[in-house]
Amino acid sequence: MRRKAVVAALALALALAGAGVAYVLAARDAPGGQLDTELAGVTVVTPATTVTTSAATEPPPATTAPPATTAVPEEPPEGPCWTEFGGDPQRSLARLDLRLGKPRAKPVWARRMGSYMEYPPSFCDGTLYVNTFDGLTVALDAATGQELWTWKSGVKASTPAIAGPYLVVSSHDGTVTGLDRATGAVLWQLRTEAKVESSPVAIDGTAYVGATDGRLFALDAASGQVRWAYDTGGRINSSPSVWGNRVCITTYAGSIFCLDRRDGSKLWSTYVSRNTFQEESFYASASTDGERLYTVARSGKVVALDASNGKIAWTQSTGALTYSTPALADDKVLVGGFDGALHAYDADSGKLLWESEVGGRVLAPAVVVGDLVFFSTLETDTYAARLADGEIVWRIGMGKYSPGIATDRRYYFSLNGILIAFEGVDGPAG
């Protein structure tokens, strides 16, 4: 009896010690975050730069007035705009109102970009803007694929954000740069001592972007001046999502922070645990429908949180390494993983609705266009699955990385270092 009592006491002591260690580790690894008023290592400059403009965009020489012609009704502009990664500030990655159908077999045009594009382009007013690993930001005429201007700096992995007449570009060299959308001229540049992979989002003249030093910045889109900065205490590679006055970000420390985008004050923060001793780690951005926030940890844990207070509503798992930001459409949460599958979960309950297994590794987010879900693998294949049941209905032997975007006239895919325009079989003939 005495021996059993000693063993029981030792077990209890070990359990208490383990709980104490877990508490200490959790307290040590779970910074509460704070506004950064010092802005150490941050400067804003307006550097000189050289813009390369294609000869075709130069104004033609003066000529005599052309003969009068019969007026032709103007065609409605191509739209809608994709002003940021995800197609909207919520990062929903979905446009259910577009009905292009499957892409046609023959592309309208294709252009080699000289390097891979991890993130898809942004688009507005007939112009595509794309970043490449080679450090190029390129503006292209969406109708023809013709280059309008280029600007080169450090490695860029994100989608540039459109902010009215400005283009906001983040770079691994630690900069966020404001360009003139029309010419590519550098207007301002914020310089930090950390990498900036996060894709900016711009609303009401303010651009929001994260850096790997853990800070989320709110910048004046016209001047680059810092309106506020918040230090989450965890590395940020993800992109901020916005709904109303709420801006939210995920971190490698396993945290999700939601701030008031007007002044950077914290609304709530939540840490997601992997086990007793570890927090999860988030590369994927959060997407939101306003009611809930959805994201996925690198371990494959899919997390849905109450957007008003950060309480976890449900969790699921892809069962594999996962980096892709969830796409939200038709009350479904769509997540691809390194298990070679696209998973569809019920947005309210987390119930698995269907899986499309294609093999390979799905790194980048899916994108929903009408009733189709497009997703790519690192093994250079891109698929379209039916949103309703996940059945694969289209495939092309190109991948790496995110499929692309779409307008009411065309798909624009960024695959294998090539930007390609396709019409849809159900879209308008062009």
C-alpha positions in Angstrom: 0.0 0.0 0.0 2.8 2.3 0.9 4.5 1.6 -2.4 1.3 2.3 -4.3 0.9 5.6 -2.5 4.5 6.6 -3.3 4.0 5.8 -7.0 0.7 7.7 -7.0 2.4 10.7 -5.4 5.2 10.7 -7.9 2.7 10.5 -10.8 0.8 13.4 -9.4 4.0 15.4 -8.9 5.1 14.7 -12.5 1.7 15.6 -13.8 1.7 18.9 -11.8 5.3 19.6 -13.0 4.3 18.9 -16.6 1.3 21.2 -16.3 3.6 23.9 -14.8 6.1 23.5 -17.6 3.3 23.7 -20.2 2.0 26.8 -18.5 5.4 28.4 -18.5 6.0 27.5 -22.1 2.6 28.8 -23.1 3.1 32.0 -21.2 6.5 32.4 -22.8 5.4 31.7 -26.3 2.1 33.6 -26.3 2.8 37.4 -26.5 -0.2 39.5 -26.1 0.8 42.0 -28.8 1.0 45.8 -28.5 1.0 48.9 -30.6 4.5 49.8 -31.8 5.1 53.5 -31.3 8.9 53.4 -31.7 8.9 52.1 -35.3 12.5 50.9 -34.9 14.2 50.1 -38.2 11.5 51.6 -40.3 12.0 54.5 -42.8 9.9 55.9 -45.6 11.7 57.4 -48.6 11.0 58.5 -52.2 13.8 56.9 -54.2 14.6 57.7 -57.8 13.9 54.7 -60.1 14.0 53.8 -63.8 10.8 52.6 -65.3 10.9 50.4 -68.4 8.0 51.2 -70.7 7.3 49.2 -73.9 7.6 51.1 -77.1 4.1 50.3 -78.0 2.8 52.5 -75.2 4.7 55.7 -76.4 2.5 58.3 -77.9 2.4 58.2 -81.7 3.7 61.1 -83.7 1.4 64.0 -84.6 -0.7 63.4 -87.6 -3.6 65.1 -89.5 -7.0 64.6 -88.1 -8.5 61.2 -89.1 -11.6 61.2 -91.3 -14.9 61.2 -89.5 -16.3 57.7 -88.8 -19.6 56.4 -87.6 -19.8 56.2 -83.9 -19.6 52.7 -82.5 -21.2 52.0 -79.2 -18.6 51.5 -76.5 -18.2 48.0 -75.1 -18.8 47.8 -71.3 -15.4 47.7 -69.4 -14.1 44.3 -68.4 -14.7 43.5 -64.8 -15.0 43.2 -61.9 -11.7 44.4 -60.5 -9.5 42.0 -58.4 -7.8 44.7 -56.4 -6.0 42.3 -54.0 -5.1 38.7 -53.3 -8.3 36.8 -52.8 -10.5 39.2 -54.9 -11.8 41.1 -52.0 -10.6 42.4 -48.6 -12.1 39.4 -46.9 -9.7 37.1 -49.0 -12.7 35.0 -49.9 -11.1 33.8 -53.2 -14.5 33.4 -54.8 -16.6 35.1 -57.5 -19.9 33.1 -57.7 -21.5 35.6 -60.0 -19.1 34.9 -62.9 -20.3 32.2 -65.3 -17.6 31.5 -67.7 -17.7 27.7 -67.6 -14.7 25.6 -68.4 -11.8 27.3 -70.1 -11.6 26.9 -73.9 -8.8 24.7 -75.2 -7.0 27.5 -77.1 -5.8 30.5 -75.1 -6.4 34.0 -76.2 -2.8 34.9 -75.4 0.1 33.6 -73.3 3.2 35.4 -72.1 6.3 34.0 -70.4 7.1 36.1 -67.3 10.8 34.9 -66.9 10.1 33.5 -63.4 7.5 31.8 -61.3 4.5 33.7 -59.9 3.5 32.2 -56.5 0.5 34.5 -56.2 -2.0 35.5 -59.0 -2.2 39.0 -60.5 -4.4 41.8 -59.5 -6.6 43.5 -62.2 -8.6 46.7 -62.9 -9.4 49.0 -65.7 -8.1 46.6 -68.4 -4.7 46.1 -66.8 -3.1 43.1 -65.0 -0.4 43.6 -62.4 1.8 40.7 -61.5 4.8 40.0 -59.2 7.5 37.4 -59.9 10.2 35.6 -57.9 12.7 37.3 -60.2 11.8 40.6 -58.5 9.7 42.1 -61.3 6.4 43.9 -61.0 4.8 44.0 -64.5 1.8 45.8 -65.9 0.1 44.1 -68.8 -2.7 45.0 -71.2 -5.3 42.4 -70.3 -6.7 42.4 -73.9 -3.4 41.5 -75.6 -0.9 40.5 -72.9 1.4 43.3 -74.1 3.8 44.7 -71.5 3.0 48.3 -70.4 5.7 48.8 -67.9 8.0 46.9 -65.5 9.7 47.7 -62.2 12.4 45.6 -60.6 13.4 45.3 -57.0 13.8 42.3 -54.6 12.0 38.9 -54.7 8.3 39.2 -54.7 5.9 36.4 -53.8 2.7 38.2 -53.2 -0.1 39.9 -55.2 0.2 43.7 -55.6 -2.7 45.7 -54.2 -4.6 48.3 -56.2 -5.4 51.5 -54.2 -7.1 53.9 -56.6 -4.3 55.3 -58.8 -1.6 53.5 -56.7 -0.2 50.0 -56.7 1.2 48.8 -53.4 3.9 46.1 -53.8 5.6 44.1 -51.0 9.0 42.4 -51.3 11.3 40.0 -49.6 14.0 42.7 -49.5 12.0 44.3 -46.6 10.2 47.0 -48.6 6.7 48.0 -49.3 6.5 50.3 -52.4 3.9 52.6 -53.8 3.9 52.8 -57.6 2.0 55.0 -60.0 -0.4 52.5 -61.6 -0.3 54.2 -65.0 3.5 54.5 -65.4 5.2 52.3 -62.7 7.0 55.3 -61.3 8.0 54.9 -57.6 6.1 57.3 -55.4 7.3 56.1 -52.0 9.0 53.2 -50.3 8.7 51.9 -46.8 11.9 50.1 -45.7 12.1 47.6 -42.8 14.7 45.2 -41.5 12.4 42.2 -42.1 11.1 40.3 -45.1 7.7 41.3 -46.4 5.9 38.4 -48.1 2.4 39.5 -47.0 0.0 40.7 -49.8 -1.2 44.2 -49.0 -4.9 45.1 -48.9 -6.0 48.7 -49.4 -9.2 50.3 -48.2 -10.2 53.9 -47.9 -6.7 55.1 -48.7 -5.0 52.9 -46.2 -2.9 49.8 -47.1 -2.5 47.0 -44.5 0.5 44.6 -44.7 2.5 42.4 -42.4 6.2 41.7 -42.0 8.2 38.7 -40.7 9.3 40.7 -37.7 5.7 40.3 -36.4 4.4 43.8 -37.2 1.2 44.6 -39.0 1.4 48.1 -40.6 -1.3 50.5 -41.7 0.2 52.8 -44.3 -1.1 55.9 -46.1 -1.5 54.6 -49.7 -0.6 57.9 -51.2 2.6 58.7 -49.1 3.6 55.4 -47.4 3.6 57.1 -44.0 2.8 54.7 -41.1 -0.6 55.4 -39.6 -0.1 52.7 -37.0 1.9 49.5 -36.4 1.0 46.6 -34.2 3.6 44.1 -33.0 2.0 40.7 -32.7 5.1 39.0 -31.4 4.9 36.3 -34.0 6.4 36.0 -37.5 3.9 37.1 -40.3 4.1 35.7 -43.8 0.3 35.8 -44.2 -1.9 38.5 -45.6 -4.3 40.6 -43.6 -8.1 40.2 -44.2 -10.6 43.0 -43.5 -14.3 43.0 -42.7 -15.8 46.4 -41.7 -13.5 48.0 -39.2 -11.8 44.7 -38.3 -8.4 43.7 -39.8 -7.1 40.2 -38.9 -3.8 38.5 -39.3 -2.3 35.0 -38.6 1.2 34.3 -37.3 3.8 31.6 -37.1 3.5 31.8 -33.3 0.0 30.1 -33.6 -1.9 33.3 -33.0 -4.7 35.1 -34.8 -5.0 38.8 -34.0 -8.0 41.0 -34.9 -7.5 44.8 -34.6 -9.6 47.9 -35.1 -8.2 49.0 -38.5 -8.8 52.7 -37.7 -6.3 52.9 -34.9 -4.7 49.5 -34.5 -6.2 48.8 -31.1 -6.6 45.1 -30.3 -10.1 43.6 -30.5 -9.1 40.1 -29.6 -6.3 37.5 -30.0 -6.5 33.7 -30.0 -3.7 31.1 -29.8 -4.4 27.7 -31.3 -2.7 24.8 -29.6 -1.2 21.8 -31.4 -0.5 19.9 -28.2 0.3 20.5 -24.6 3.7 22.0 -25.3 3.3 23.6 -28.8 1.2 26.2 -30.5 0.2 25.8 -34.1 2.0 27.8 -36.8 0.1 29.7 -39.6 1.4 30.5 -43.0 -2.1 30.6 -44.5 -4.0 33.9 -44.3 -7.4 34.1 -42.7 -10.5 34.5 -44.8 -13.8 35.7 -43.4 -17.5 35.9 -44.2 -18.0 38.5 -41.5 -19.5 36.0 -39.0 -16.5 33.6 -38.8 -12.8 33.7 -39.5 -11.3 30.7 -41.2 -7.7 29.6 -41.5 -5.5 26.5 -41.5 -2.3 25.7 -39.7 0.8 24.2 -41.3 0.0 21.0 -39.5 -3.2 20.8 -41.5 -5.6 21.9 -38.7 -8.5 23.9 -40.2 -9.8 26.4 -37.7 -13.1 28.4 -37.6 -13.4 31.2 -35.1 -16.2 33.5 -34.1 -15.1 36.8 -35.8 -16.5 38.9 -33.0 -14.5 37.4 -30.1 -12.0 34.9 -31.5 -13.6 31.8 -29.8 -13.0 28.6 -31.7 -16.2 27.4 -33.3 -14.8 24.1 -34.8 -11.6 22.5 -36.0 -10.9 19.9 -38.7 -7.7 18.5 -40.3 -6.5 17.9 -43.8 -4.1 15.3 -42.3 -1.2 16.8 -44.1 1.1 19.8 -44.3 -1.0 22.7 -45.5 -0.2 26.3 -46.6 -3.3 27.3 -48.6 -5.6 30.1 -47.5 -9.2 28.8 -47.4 -11.6 29.8 -50.1 -15.1 30.6 -49.1 -18.1 30.0 -51.3 -21.7 28.6 -51.1 -21.3 27.9 -47.3 -18.2 25.9 -48.0 -14.6 26.2 -46.7 -12.2 24.9 -49.4 -8.7 23.9 -48.4 -6.0 22.1 -50.4 -3.1 20.2 -48.7 0.1 18.3 -49.4 -2.1 15.1 -49.3 -3.0 15.9 -52.9 -6.6 16.7 -52.2 -9.0 19.6 -52.1 -11.2 19.4 -49.0 -14.7 21.0 -48.7 -16.0 21.6 -45.2 -19.4 22.9 -44.1 -18.8 26.5 -43.0 -21.2 26.2 -40.0 -20.3 22.8 -38.6 -16.9 21.9 -40.1 -18.4 18.6 -41.5 -16.4 17.2 -44.4 -18.6 17.5 -47.5 -16.4 16.1 -50.2 -12.7 15.6 -51.2 -11.2 15.8 -54.7 -8.1 13.6 -54.6 -5.7 14.3 -57.5 -2.3 13.4 -56.1 0.7 15.7 -55.8 0.8 18.6 -53.4 -1.6 21.5 -53.3 0.4 24.5 -51.9 -1.6 27.6 -53.1 -5.2 28.5 -52.4 -8.1 27.4 -54.6 -10.2 30.0 -56.4 -13.9 29.7 -57.1 -15.4 31.1 -60.4 -19.1 30.5 -60.7 -19.8 26.8 -60.0 -16.2 25.7 -60.5 -13.3 25.5 -58.1 -9.8 25.8 -59.6 -6.7 24.5 -57.8 -3.1 23.6 -58.8 -0.5 21.2 -57.6 3.3 21.6 -57.4 3.5 18.7 -59.8 2.3 21.1 -62.6 -1.3 20.3 -62.9 -4.4 22.5 -62.5 -7.9 21.2 -62.1 -11.5 22.5 -62.0 -13.9 20.7 -59.6 -17.6 21.2 -59.4 -18.3 23.3 -56.3 -21.4 21.2 -55.5 -19.7 17.8 -55.2 -16.0 18.1 -56.0 -16.1 16.1 -59.3 -13.1 17.0 -61.5 -14.4 18.3 -64.8 -11.3 20.0 -66.3 -7.6 19.7 -66.2 -4.5 21.3 -67.8 -0.9 20.1 -67.5 0.4 23.3 -65.9 0.6 24.2 -62.2 2.8 26.1 -59.7 1.2 27.8 -58.0 -2.1 29.6 -57.5 -4.4 29.1 -60.5 -5.3 32.7 -61.2 -8.3 35.1 -61.4 -11.3 35.7 -63.6 -13.4 38.5 -65.0 -16.7 38.5 -66.8 -14.8 37.8 -70.0 -11.7 35.8 -69.3 -9.7 33.6 -67.0 -6.1 34.9 -66.3 -4.0 31.9 -65.1 -0.5 32.4 -63.6 1.0 28.9 -64.1 4.6 27.6 -64.5 5.9 31.1 -65.0 3.4 31.8 -67.8 0.5 34.3 -67.7 -2.3 32.9 -69.9 -5.7 34.3 -70.9 -8.5 31.9 -71.6 -12.1 32.5 -72.6 -14.7 30.3 -71.0 -17.0 28.0 -73.1 -20.0 29.7 -71.5 -18.5 33.3 -71.6 -18.9 36.0 -74.2 -17.0 35.4 -77.4 -14.1 37.6 -77.8 
